[in-house]
Amino acid sequence: MLNIIWLGLIILSVVFGIITGKIPAVVASVTESAKFAFELALGLTGIMSLWLGMMRIAEEAGFVRALAKAIRPLMRRLFPDVPIEHPAMGAIVMNIAANMLGLGNAATPFGLKAMAELETLNPRPGVASNAMCTFLAINTSSVQLIPTSAIAFLAAAGAAHPTDIIITSLVATTFSTLAGIVAVKFLEKTPMYRLPKPEVSYDVQPAQ
């Protein structure tokens, strides 16, 4: 789908360039944009390596697990249908803790495992449970304490103080996460989205 969108944008640019007689400007813009993208990507290599290395050290030092332990009581309230000792809860906690530290690569496997484990608790296989929707809402809200990628982009682009974004990002992610949680908890209680109670089937033994 993204390939189709990008192809459409390129074709539209060429068509309007021909119509307006600004094909040279279009060609020059493409050349300058390609040059800037290459320079930006090259600059990101060192910055991203530094931040990911620091986050990896924090992970190996047990900081991620310490953070996961700290947020576990909150997870009990957000996911009341998931037993606290179930593997799904452990994967959820580790995923959110990794995301909070900007460890996207480490968070992804935990997120996939969390969804797989939540499916084992799902009384309606194939239909997203309340716990699944809550987990997806939290991930979509981009909960993050350290915006590693944003800092790297700003530094690569030559920003004088790239870390100044930390406070504003923290405020933004707090409100987005709260909005996501409030929305999903509200919707799961509304008649339109409330899941019906699963049908329980009983095996009836034939009379002897």
C-alpha positions in Angstrom: 0.0 0.0 0.0 2.8 2.4 0.9 4.5 1.6 -2.4 1.3 2.6 -4.3 1.0 5.9 -2.3 4.7 6.8 -3.0 4.3 5.9 -6.7 1.2 8.0 -6.9 2.9 11.0 -5.3 5.8 10.7 -7.8 3.5 10.5 -10.8 1.5 13.5 -9.6 4.7 15.5 -9.1 5.8 14.8 -12.6 2.4 15.5 -14.1 2.0 18.8 -12.3 5.6 19.7 -13.2 4.8 19.2 -16.9 1.6 21.2 -16.6 3.2 24.1 -14.8 6.4 24.0 -16.8 8.5 23.4 -13.7 10.1 20.0 -14.6 13.7 21.4 -13.9 12.5 22.5 -10.4 11.1 19.0 -9.8 14.3 17.3 -10.9 16.4 19.7 -8.7 14.1 19.1 -5.7 14.5 15.3 -6.2 18.2 15.6 -6.3 18.5 17.8 -3.3 16.1 15.6 -1.3 18.0 12.5 -2.1 21.3 14.2 -1.0 19.7 15.4 2.3 18.2 11.9 3.0 21.6 10.3 2.5 23.4 12.8 4.7 20.7 12.4 7.4 20.8 8.6 7.3 24.6 8.7 7.5 24.5 11.1 10.5 21.9 8.9 12.2 24.2 5.9 12.2 26.5 7.1 14.9 23.8 8.7 17.0 21.5 5.7 16.9 24.5 3.4 17.7 25.3 5.5 20.7 21.7 5.6 22.1 21.0 2.0 21.4 24.3 1.0 23.0 23.4 2.9 26.1 19.9 1.3 26.2 21.5 -2.1 25.7 23.8 -1.5 28.7 20.7 -0.5 30.7 18.9 -3.7 29.6 21.9 -5.9 30.5 22.3 -4.1 33.9 18.7 -5.1 34.8 17.2 -1.7 34.5 14.4 -2.9 32.1 13.5 -5.7 34.5 13.5 -3.2 37.4 11.2 -0.9 35.5 9.0 -3.8 34.6 8.8 -4.8 38.3 7.8 -1.2 39.2 4.9 -1.0 36.7 3.6 -4.5 37.4 1.0 -3.3 40.0 -0.4 -0.8 37.5 -0.7 -3.6 34.9 -2.8 -5.6 37.3 -5.4 -2.8 37.2 -5.2 -2.3 33.4 -5.5 -6.0 32.7 -7.8 -7.5 35.3 -8.6 -10.4 33.1 -5.0 -11.6 32.9 -3.7 -13.6 35.9 -0.6 -11.8 37.3 1.6 -15.0 37.0 0.5 -15.8 33.5 3.2 -15.5 30.8 1.0 -12.9 29.0 1.4 -10.5 31.9 5.2 -10.9 31.9 5.4 -10.3 28.1 3.1 -7.2 28.4 5.2 -5.7 31.3 8.5 -6.3 29.4 7.1 -4.9 26.2 5.9 -1.7 27.9 9.1 -1.3 29.9 11.2 -1.7 26.7 9.0 0.8 24.8 9.3 3.3 27.7 13.1 3.2 27.3 13.0 3.5 23.5 14.1 -0.1 22.9 11.8 -0.7 20.0 13.8 -3.7 18.7 13.6 -5.4 22.1 9.9 -4.5 22.6 8.7 -6.0 19.4 9.3 -9.7 20.3 7.7 -9.1 23.7 4.7 -7.5 22.0 4.2 -10.5 19.6 4.6 -12.9 22.5 2.1 -11.0 24.6 -0.5 -11.1 21.8 0.0 -14.9 21.4 -0.3 -15.5 25.1 -3.4 -13.3 25.4 -5.0 -15.4 22.6 -4.6 -18.5 24.9 -6.7 -16.7 27.5 -9.3 -15.5 24.9 -12.7 -17.2 25.3 -13.5 -16.1 21.7 -10.5 -17.1 19.5 -10.2 -14.8 16.5 -12.0 -11.9 18.2 -9.9 -9.3 20.0 -10.4 -9.5 23.8 -10.6 -6.4 26.1 -7.0 -7.2 27.2 -5.8 -7.3 23.6 -7.5 -4.0 22.8 -6.0 -2.4 25.9 -2.5 -3.6 25.1 -2.8 -2.4 21.5 -4.1 1.1 22.7 -1.1 1.5 25.0 1.3 0.5 22.3 -0.4 2.8 19.7 -0.2 5.8 22.2 3.6 5.5 22.0 4.4 5.4 25.7 8.0 6.5 26.0 10.2 8.0 28.6 13.2 8.6 26.4 12.5 9.5 22.7 15.7 7.9 21.4 14.7 8.1 17.7 13.6 11.8 17.9 16.8 12.8 19.7 18.9 11.0 17.0 17.0 12.7 14.2 17.4 16.1 15.7 21.1 15.6 16.4 21.7 14.3 12.8 19.8 17.4 11.5 22.2 19.7 13.4 20.0 20.7 16.3 21.8 22.7 18.9 20.0 21.0 21.8 18.5 17.7 20.6 17.7 16.5 24.2 15.4 19.5 24.9 12.6 17.4 23.4 12.6 15.0 26.3 10.3 17.0 28.6 7.8 17.9 25.8 7.8 14.3 24.6 7.2 13.0 28.1 4.2 15.4 28.4 2.9 14.3 25.0 3.3 10.6 25.6 1.6 10.9 29.1 -1.5 12.5 27.6 -1.6 10.2 24.6 -1.3 7.2 26.8 -4.0 8.4 29.2 -6.3 9.2 26.2 -5.8 5.7 24.8 -6.5 4.0 28.1 -9.6 6.1 28.9 -10.9 5.5 25.4 -10.5 1.8 25.4 -11.8 1.4 28.9 -14.9 3.5 28.1 -15.6 1.8 24.8 -15.3 -1.7 26.3 -18.2 -0.8 28.6 -20.5 0.7 26.0 -23.3 -1.6 24.6 -22.0 -1.3 21.1 -18.5 -2.6 21.9 -19.2 -4.7 25.0 -18.3 -8.3 24.4 -21.1 -10.8 25.1 -20.5 -13.5 27.6 -18.9 -16.6 26.0 -21.2 -19.5 25.5 -20.3 -22.4 27.7 -20.9 -25.8 26.3 -21.3 -28.9 28.5 -20.6 -32.4 27.4 -23.7 -34.5 28.1 -23.0 -38.1 28.8 -25.6 -40.5 27.3 -27.8 -42.3 29.8 -26.7 -45.8 30.6 
